[in-house]
Amino acid sequence: MNTSTPGTQLTAAEAVERLEVLYGAAVVALRKAIGEFIIDGSLPDADLRAAGLFTYPELSVSWDGTAQNQFKSRAYGLSLIHI
């Protein structure tokens, strides 16, 4: 289950949501496979294993090194009072 899509840009919330979905699917598949093995000794299908059904998701973050919003307005005040 290779779900990587190079160049896909997600927000942080979208990425976390996607990771949760993939992780949940992997946990369900692993639990089912372990249960079947315990009951009758059957091994998971090799094609499903090769497709990545039992793998946990990987998060890859890349950054081109440039800030999207380089202009930040700041106001600095200096007050000198002489008495």
C-alpha atoms as a printed R data frame, in Angstrom:
   type eleno elety resid chain resno      x       y      z
1  ATOM     1    CA   MET     A     1  0.000   0.000  0.000
2  ATOM     2    CA   ASN     A     2  2.389   2.660 -1.197
3  ATOM     3    CA   THR     A     3  0.472   5.869 -0.740
4  ATOM     4    CA   SER     A     4  3.308   8.306 -1.231
5  ATOM     5    CA   THR     A     5  2.639  11.063 -3.671
6  ATOM     6    CA   PRO     A     6  5.805  13.036 -4.359
7  ATOM     7    CA   GLY     A     7  5.146  16.728 -4.583
8  ATOM     8    CA   THR     A     8  1.870  16.569 -2.680
9  ATOM     9    CA   GLN     A     9  1.531  19.494 -0.341
10 ATOM    10    CA   LEU     A    10 -0.622  19.046  2.709
11 ATOM    11    CA   THR     A    11 -1.270  21.275  5.626
12 ATOM    12    CA   ALA     A    12 -0.013  20.004  8.966
13 ATOM    13    CA   ALA     A    13 -3.558  19.043  9.960
14 ATOM    14    CA   GLU     A    14 -4.116  17.178  6.672
15 ATOM    15    CA   ALA     A    15 -0.832  15.308  7.062
16 ATOM    16    CA   VAL     A    16 -1.651  14.233 10.619
17 ATOM    17    CA   GLU     A    17 -5.128  13.138  9.570
18 ATOM    18    CA   ARG     A    18 -3.686  11.089  6.706
19 ATOM    19    CA   LEU     A    19 -1.117   9.494  9.022
20 ATOM    20    CA   GLU     A    20 -3.869   8.558 11.475
21 ATOM    21    CA   VAL     A    21 -5.886   6.877  8.709
22 ATOM    22    CA   LEU     A    22 -2.880   4.927  7.401
23 ATOM    23    CA   TYR     A    23 -1.746   3.948 10.891
24 ATOM    24    CA   GLY     A    24 -5.247   2.803 11.824
25 ATOM    25    CA   ALA     A    25 -5.495   0.634  8.700
26 ATOM    26    CA   ALA     A    26 -2.107  -0.947  9.418
27 ATOM    27    CA   VAL     A    27 -3.073  -1.725 13.022
28 ATOM    28    CA   VAL     A    28 -6.359  -3.326 11.946
29 ATOM    29    CA   ALA     A    29 -4.586  -5.436  9.305
30 ATOM    30    CA   LEU     A    30 -1.905  -6.559 11.749
31 ATOM    31    CA   ARG     A    31 -4.421  -7.472 14.440
32 ATOM    32    CA   LYS     A    32 -6.477  -9.461 11.947
33 ATOM    33    CA   ALA     A    33 -3.410 -11.281 10.617
34 ATOM    34    CA   ILE     A    34 -2.159 -12.115 14.117
35 ATOM    35    CA   GLY     A    35 -5.616 -13.343 15.119
36 ATOM    36    CA   GLU     A    36 -5.808 -15.627 12.082
37 ATOM    37    CA   PHE     A    37 -2.316 -16.940 12.808
38 ATOM    38    CA   ILE     A    38 -3.258 -17.714 16.409
39 ATOM    39    CA   ILE     A    39 -6.476 -19.480 15.378
40 ATOM    40    CA   ASP     A    40 -5.235 -21.637 12.525
41 ATOM    41    CA   GLY     A    41 -1.568 -20.838 11.884
42 ATOM    42    CA   SER     A    42 -2.280 -19.159  8.551
43 ATOM    43    CA   LEU     A    43  0.241 -16.623  7.325
44 ATOM    44    CA   PRO     A    44 -0.738 -13.312  5.735
45 ATOM    45    CA   ASP     A    45 -0.968 -13.275  1.971
46 ATOM    46    CA   ALA     A    46  2.430 -12.475  0.447
47 ATOM    47    CA   ASP     A    47  0.879 -10.077 -2.064
48 ATOM    48    CA   LEU     A    48 -0.745  -8.082  0.724
49 ATOM    49    CA   ARG     A    49  2.549  -7.940  2.597
50 ATOM    50    CA   ALA     A    50  4.359  -6.839 -0.574
51 ATOM    51    CA   ALA     A    51  1.731  -4.144 -1.133
52 ATOM    52    CA   GLY     A    52  2.591  -2.682  2.274
53 ATOM    53    CA   LEU     A    53 -0.645  -3.506  4.068
54 ATOM    54    CA   PHE     A    54  1.219  -4.165  7.307
55 ATOM    55    CA   THR     A    55  3.548  -1.196  7.209
56 ATOM    56    CA   TYR     A    56  3.210   1.867  9.356
57 ATOM    57    CA   PRO     A    57  3.089   5.217  7.551
58 ATOM    58    CA   GLU     A    58  6.157   7.319  7.028
59 ATOM    59    CA   LEU     A    59  6.151  11.080  7.180
60 ATOM    60    CA   SER     A    60  8.638  12.834  4.952
61 ATOM    61    CA   VAL     A    61  8.982  16.582  5.307
62 ATOM    62    CA   SER     A    62 10.930  18.696  2.873
63 ATOM    63    CA   TRP     A    63 11.606  22.399  2.906
64 ATOM    64    CA   ASP     A    64 13.279  24.459  0.215
65 ATOM    65    CA   GLY     A    65 14.826  26.799  2.765
66 ATOM    66    CA   THR     A    66 12.834  29.866  1.910
67 ATOM    67    CA   ALA     A    67 10.221  31.409  4.111
68 ATOM    68    CA   GLN     A    68  6.845  32.021  2.516
69 ATOM    69    CA   ASN     A    69  6.218  35.242  4.396
70 ATOM    70    CA   GLN     A    70  9.488  37.070  4.838
71 ATOM    71    CA   PHE     A    71  7.961  40.454  5.613
72 ATOM    72    CA   LYS     A    72  6.980  40.885  9.205
73 ATOM    73    CA   SER     A    73  6.053  44.286 10.438
74 ATOM    74    CA   ARG     A    74  7.570  45.190 13.736
75 ATOM    75    CA   ALA     A    75  7.469  48.436 15.572
76 ATOM    76    CA   TYR     A    76 10.201  49.362 17.943
77 ATOM    77    CA   GLY     A    77  9.895  52.450 20.014
78 ATOM    78    CA   LEU     A    78 12.557  54.253 21.935
79 ATOM    79    CA   SER     A    79 11.698  57.074 24.229
80 ATOM    80    CA   LEU     A    80 14.416  59.212 25.718
81 ATOM    81    CA   ILE     A    81 13.205  61.660 28.317
82 ATOM    82    CA   HIS     A    82 15.653  64.154 29.717
83 ATOM    83    CA   ILE     A    83 14.652  66.142 32.763
